[in-house]
Amino acid sequence: MPDISLKTIQPKILYFGTPVALITTIDQQGHPNIGPMSSVWALGYKLVLGMGCDGKTFSNLIAQKECVVNIPSINLQQNIESIAHLTGVNPVPESKKVLYRYEPDKFTTGGFSAIDSQIVKPPAIKDCPIQLEAILEQHSIIDFDADGKPDVAAVTVKVVNVRVHENIVVGNNHIDPQKWSPLIYNFRHYFGLGEALGKNFKAEI
């Protein structure tokens, strides 16, 4: 390895390369909402979602206790960016007024197609190749704003149903990594996957 010098920095965010997810929820009246996010990781059938406490996604999920975690492919980047500056909260929270505007119908605005879920009440996004229906297990406030109000939460959900586009399935229960290309959020820039470099010893296909 060549001699490389190091520099100490303080970046605003640490999104060093995580998949984009679109969280669909419903409010008490049954109106659906889409919340784009990139703070999601999986361990078995448990997902941990990092989300702002002032958003519609968080309030819907805490109240209704169900969601769908839709994982988009790279071809949906423009659709996602078209709703990235929108919020389902009305009036728009003070913390979002500068960059966001209210939009009650993100499905239409983003050009997404809704499809009924099989187990949970929120709809899934038909356009997303992977749709994970999930129920709320717990949440923890992990950061507070300057006024002491909850700002960011870590939300744990349990996946109860997995649906995927058939064209990315190999065998009965495996997703073909050669055909599936998730959209990656890399320091607030969108990327796809590069060429395959190899596989882990636990890989089954």
RODO-2510 file (C-alpha; in nm, 4 decimals, decimal comma):
residues 205
     n   res          X          Y          Z
     1     m     0,0000     0,0000     0,0000
     2     p     0,1432     0,3419    -0,0936
     3     d     0,2281     0,5926     0,1769
     4     i    -0,0898     0,8031     0,2280
     5     s    -0,1154     1,1057     0,4535
     6     l    -0,4223     1,1497     0,6726
     7     k    -0,6296     1,4609     0,7425
     8     t    -0,8733     1,5146     1,0290
     9     i    -1,2024     1,6624     0,9044
    10     q    -1,5561     1,7288     1,0355
    11     p    -1,8054     1,6550     0,7547
    12     k    -2,1655     1,7642     0,8071
    13     i    -2,2981     1,4147     0,7342
    14     l    -2,1616     1,0604     0,7305
    15     y    -2,3617     0,9107     0,4445
    16     f    -2,0604     0,7187     0,3171
    17     g    -2,2655     0,4929     0,0896
    18     t    -2,5989     0,3467     0,1996
    19     p    -2,9024     0,2291    -0,0010
    20     v    -3,1897     0,4661    -0,0619
    21     a    -3,5242     0,3524     0,0811
    22     l    -3,8753     0,4873     0,0312
    23     i    -4,0861     0,4376     0,3444
    24     t    -4,4605     0,4263     0,2823
    25     t    -4,6989     0,4866     0,5721
    26     i    -5,0585     0,5975     0,6230
    27     d    -5,2132     0,8511     0,8594
    28     q    -5,5248     0,8058     1,0736
    29     q    -5,7475     0,8860     0,7752
    30     g    -5,5724     0,6279     0,5570
    31     h    -5,3891     0,8802     0,3382
    32     p    -5,0546     0,7415     0,2170
    33     n    -4,7182     0,9142     0,2418
    34     i    -4,3746     0,8429     0,0961
    35     g    -4,0630     0,9290     0,2957
    36     p    -3,7261     0,8999     0,1177
    37     m    -3,4383     0,8061     0,3467
    38     s    -3,0894     0,6620     0,3366
    39     s    -3,0385     0,5696     0,7018
    40     v    -3,1480     0,2067     0,6978
    41     w    -2,9723    -0,1166     0,7808
    42     a    -3,0832    -0,4773     0,8163
    43     l    -2,9951    -0,7548     1,0571
    44     g    -3,1897    -1,0668     0,9724
    45     y    -3,5521    -0,9597     0,9366
    46     k    -3,5098    -0,6565     1,1616
    47     l    -3,4522    -0,3135     1,0086
    48     v    -3,3260    -0,0046     1,1877
    49     l    -3,4472     0,3208     1,0314
    50     g    -3,2996     0,6586     1,1145
    51     m    -3,5521     0,9379     1,0689
    52     g    -3,6342     1,2901     1,1717
    53     c    -3,8994     1,3249     1,4392
    54     d    -4,0702     1,6211     1,2695
    55     g    -4,1606     1,4287     0,9533
    56     k    -4,4859     1,2652     0,8465
    57     t    -4,3175     0,9283     0,8102
    58     f    -4,2171     0,9216     1,1758
    59     s    -4,5552     1,0386     1,3106
    60     n    -4,7457     0,7957     1,0869
    61     l    -4,5258     0,5007     1,1804
    62     i    -4,5441     0,5691     1,5529
    63     a    -4,9235     0,6089     1,5382
    64     q    -5,0153     0,3300     1,2953
    65     k    -4,7209     0,0965     1,3709
    66     e    -4,6884    -0,0290     1,0131
    67     c    -4,4906     0,0637     0,7036
    68     v    -4,3414    -0,0665     0,3830
    69     v    -3,9698    -0,0211     0,3214
    70     n    -3,9447     0,0024    -0,0567
    71     i    -3,5951    -0,0328    -0,2053
    72     p    -3,5652     0,1440    -0,5423
    73     s    -3,3363     0,0624    -0,8313
    74     i    -3,1142     0,3159    -1,0051
    75     n    -3,3760     0,4053    -1,2694
    76     l    -3,5932     0,5761    -1,0040
    77     q    -3,3386     0,8406    -0,9062
    78     q    -3,5206     1,1289    -1,0758
    79     n    -3,8547     1,0237    -0,9252
    80     i    -3,7015     1,0198    -0,5791
    81     e    -3,5308     1,3545    -0,6181
    82     s    -3,8613     1,5079    -0,7350
    83     i    -4,0136     1,4429    -0,3896
    84     a    -3,6974     1,4893    -0,1801
    85     h    -3,7908     1,8512    -0,0968
    86     l    -4,1516     1,7713    -0,0055
    87     t    -4,3125     1,7022     0,3317
    88     g    -4,6495     1,5594     0,4244
    89     v    -4,6632     1,7735     0,7382
    90     n    -4,8954     2,0758     0,7237
    91     p    -4,8028     2,3359     0,8296
    92     v    -4,4398     2,2779     0,7360
    93     p    -4,2240     2,2531     1,0529
    94     e    -3,9998     2,5517     1,1233
    95     s    -3,6923     2,3326     1,0786
    96     k    -3,7992     2,2521     0,7213
    97     k    -3,9492     2,5786     0,5958
    98     v    -3,6377     2,6939     0,4121
    99     l    -3,5927     2,3823     0,1984
   100     y    -3,9268     2,1999     0,2002
   101     r    -4,2855     2,2565     0,0904
   102     y    -4,6055     2,0720     0,1770
   103     e    -4,7336     1,8067    -0,0630
   104     p    -5,0115     1,5647     0,0377
   105     d    -4,9816     1,3365    -0,2691
   106     k    -4,6233     1,2272    -0,3237
   107     f    -4,7285     0,9260    -0,5289
   108     t    -4,8651     1,1469    -0,8064
   109     t    -4,5956     1,4133    -0,7755
   110     g    -4,3153     1,1570    -0,7923
   111     g    -4,4756     0,9443    -1,0616
   112     f    -4,4952     0,6383    -0,8375
   113     s    -4,7564     0,3620    -0,8620
   114     a    -4,9217     0,2353    -0,5433
   115     i    -4,9990    -0,1327    -0,4926
   116     d    -5,1844    -0,2958    -0,2044
   117     s    -4,9631    -0,4700     0,0484
   118     q    -5,0394    -0,8276     0,1479
   119     i    -5,0163    -0,7972     0,5271
   120     v    -4,9808    -0,4343     0,6376
   121     k    -5,2163    -0,1465     0,5571
   122     p    -4,9776     0,1055     0,3957
   123     p    -4,9432     0,0576     0,0194
   124     a    -4,6195    -0,0512    -0,1400
   125     i    -4,4525     0,1209    -0,4346
   126     k    -4,5008    -0,1039    -0,7347
   127     d    -4,2042     0,0508    -0,9167
   128     c    -3,9564    -0,0589    -0,6476
   129     p    -3,8069    -0,4056    -0,7103
   130     i    -3,7935    -0,4876    -0,3363
   131     q    -4,0859    -0,4219    -0,0991
   132     l    -4,0497    -0,5050     0,2695
   133     e    -4,3741    -0,4947     0,4683
   134     a    -4,2933    -0,4254     0,8315
   135     i    -4,4402    -0,3592     1,1748
   136     l    -4,3033    -0,1288     1,4421
   137     e    -4,1162    -0,2862     1,7315
   138     q    -3,9561     0,0054     1,9167
   139     h    -3,8027     0,3470     1,8761
   140     s    -3,5458     0,5542     2,0614
   141     i    -3,4778     0,9268     2,0445
   142     i    -3,1071     0,9593     1,9707
   143     d    -3,0757     1,3362     1,9286
   144     f    -3,2543     1,6534     2,0381
   145     d    -3,2731     2,0003     1,8851
   146     a    -3,1563     2,3240     2,0470
   147     d    -3,4897     2,3556     2,2305
   148     g    -3,4696     2,0062     2,3747
   149     k    -3,7345     1,8618     2,1438
   150     p    -3,6886     1,5148     1,9880
   151     d    -3,4979     1,5588     1,6626
   152     v    -3,3780     1,2202     1,5359
   153     a    -3,4979     0,8690     1,6187
   154     a    -3,3723     0,5165     1,5596
   155     v    -3,6760     0,3065     1,4737
   156     t    -3,6716    -0,0736     1,4726
   157     v    -3,9223    -0,2580     1,2558
   158     k    -3,9748    -0,6270     1,1889
   159     v    -4,0218    -0,7385     0,8286
   160     v    -4,3284    -0,9622     0,8013
   161     n    -4,3511    -0,9998     0,4238
   162     v    -4,1074    -0,9679     0,1350
   163     r    -4,2158    -0,9099    -0,2245
   164     v    -3,9778    -0,8591    -0,5147
   165     h    -3,9957    -0,8219    -0,8906
   166     e    -3,9733    -1,1683    -1,0429
   167     n    -3,7030    -1,0676    -1,2899
   168     i    -3,4446    -1,0296    -1,0124
   169     v    -3,5202    -1,3648    -0,8455
   170     v    -3,3028    -1,6714    -0,8972
   171     g    -3,4307    -2,0057    -0,7665
   172     n    -3,7086    -1,9765    -0,5074
   173     n    -3,5799    -1,7446    -0,2365
   174     h    -3,2722    -1,5646    -0,3647
   175     i    -3,2220    -1,2255    -0,5236
   176     d    -2,9767    -1,2353    -0,8122
   177     p    -2,7080    -0,9730    -0,7371
   178     q    -2,6169    -0,9680    -1,1070
   179     k    -2,9664    -0,8406    -1,1929
   180     w    -3,0383    -0,6221    -0,8903
   181     s    -2,8851    -0,2747    -0,8737
   182     p    -2,9847    -0,0669    -0,5681
   183     l    -2,9609     0,3112    -0,5663
   184     i    -2,6810     0,4225    -0,3319
   185     y    -2,6693     0,7546    -0,1444
   186     n    -2,3032     0,8546    -0,1202
   187     f    -2,2405     1,1848     0,0627
   188     r    -2,5656     1,3270    -0,0820
   189     h    -2,4920     1,2057    -0,4337
   190     y    -2,6671     0,9173    -0,6077
   191     f    -2,4681     0,6199    -0,7354
   192     g    -2,5344     0,2747    -0,8721
   193     l    -2,3185    -0,0320    -0,8189
   194     g    -1,9959    -0,0888    -1,0062
   195     e    -1,8795    -0,4185    -1,1472
   196     a    -1,8860    -0,7264    -0,9282
   197     l    -1,5601    -0,7836    -0,7382
   198     g    -1,6337    -1,1230    -0,5867
   199     k    -1,8585    -1,2771    -0,3233
   200     n    -1,8541    -1,3517     0,0482
   201     f    -1,7925    -1,7095     0,1613
   202     k    -2,1519    -1,7246     0,2928
   203     a    -2,3056    -1,6412    -0,0458
   204     e    -2,5420    -1,9160    -0,1627
   205     i    -2,5607    -1,8221    -0,5301
***
